[in-house]
Amino acid sequence: MSVVFLNFLQRWVVTTLAVLMADWMVPGIHYDAAPAIILASLLLGFLNAFVRPLLLVFSLPLLALTLGLFVPVLNSLLLLFVSHLVKGFVVEGFWPALWGSLVISFVSIAINLMLGRGVRVETRRGARRKPPNDGGAGGSGPVIDV
């Protein structure tokens, strides 16, 4: 199997586990059968990968005005949209969708951190410095490198 397919499969399983956890924790989110939750998590992953970035760009002024607090609202609207598209997966309103989207986000982050796919932050100590300009043929004076 290719690495791309394995990454896709891993993300799908993580999303499915997160949606199952939201179903368990949030009253107002439920599913009828296993195919419904599998299809809902697949569609949610697709929307998060392709539609959510566009929604974030279009809602940038509102995101700046609310200091980013509009992002959970966008996530809950996507979850509500998925519940309207997938028969057997039910989200009973905005508030269950909001709490469900928060649970899905936190569970996905936790599982990805356990799998080693979390956010990576790299730091470098010290900066590379250019050798001082000795007034030779190449320059007209000292270089300030910040």
C-alpha positions, 0 to 999 in steps of 0.5 A: 500500500502507498504511504498516501493511502495509509495516511488517509486511512489513519486520518479516517480511523481517527475521525471515526473514533472521534465521531464515536466519542462525540456520539457517546459524550454529547446528547443529541448526536447519534447514529443508527448503524455502523455504515452511517458513522463510517460514511459521516466520518468520511464526509466530515474528513473530506469537508474538513480537508477541502471546504473548511479552508475555503470557509476560513478564508471567506470568514476571515474578517469575522474570525479576526473580529471574534479573535478566532472564536468563530472557528468552532461555529464553522466546525459545528455548521459542517457537522450539521451539514454532514448530518443532513447529508448522511441518513442514519447520522443525526445531530439534533441542533446547533448546540449538540453540533457545537459540543460535538465539534469540540469533542471531535477536535479534542479527541482527534488532537489527542489521538494524533498526538499519541500516534506521533502525528501532532504539531511539530515545533522546531527551534534553532539555537543561535543564528547564522552570521555572515563574516564581517565585511572587511571593505574589500571589493564586494561591499561598501560597508558593514552588513547588519544581519538581524 
